[in-house]
Each structure stands twice: as structure tokens, then as C-alpha cells.
């Protein structure tokens, strides 16, 4: 039961991180906004009163990649913790 609950919590955290990674953006300077962390999927450049967008054929794969990276991080931590606990358990008597 403990492992199942941990997996559900790790998946929930991963989904939140994955969605957050897709919506994350930052201003490089006053005229440039970059969208996507860790994989950049769009750049917006301010020209006067409007923003030009620069997207390409890798926009959708980068969105998916950001989500999968965010989803995988908590699962990696969970796998590390479980393997570490298993390595500390005494071996069964033969």
C-alpha cells in the first residue's frame, strides 16, 4: 500500500510539474519573451505595440518533451528512494 500511494503522489506531482514546464516563460530582456522550460518552444519579440511570435516545426515536440521531463522527475526520485531502501534491507537467510 505504501508504494502504491507513493506512486500516485509522484504521478500527481509529475503531472503538475509537466504542465507548469509547458506554461513557464521568462523575459530575456524588455523586448524578448521565451516560452518553455527546459526546452524552448516559442520566442516572442516585441516590436512597437505588438508581439511577433517565432514558432517552428519543433514547437509541439518540445511541448511534449517539457511535459515528459516534468512527469519523469518525481518518478526518478521515487525510484532512487525505493532502490536505496531495498539496498539497506537485510538479505533473507538461506
C-alpha positions, 0 to 999 in steps of 0.5 A, a space after each residue: 500500500 505504501 508504494 502504491 500511494 507513493 506512486 500516485 503522489 509522484 504521478 500527481 506531482 509529475 503531472 503538475 510539474 509537466 504542465 507548469 514546464 509547458 506554461 513557464 516563460 521568462 523575459 530575456 530582456 524588455 523586448 524578448 519573451 521565451 516560452 518553455 522550460 527546459 526546452 524552448 518552444 516559442 520566442 516572442 519579440 516585441 516590436 512597437 505595440 505588438 508581439 511577433 511570435 517565432 514558432 517552428 516545426 519543433 514547437 509541439 515536440 518540445 511541448 511534449 518533451 517539457 511535459 515528459 521531463 516534468 512527469 519523469 522527475 518525481 518518478 526518478 526520485 521515487 525510484 532512487 528512494 525505493 532502490 536505496 531502501 531495498 539496498 539497506 534491507 537485510 538479505 533473507 537467510 538461506 
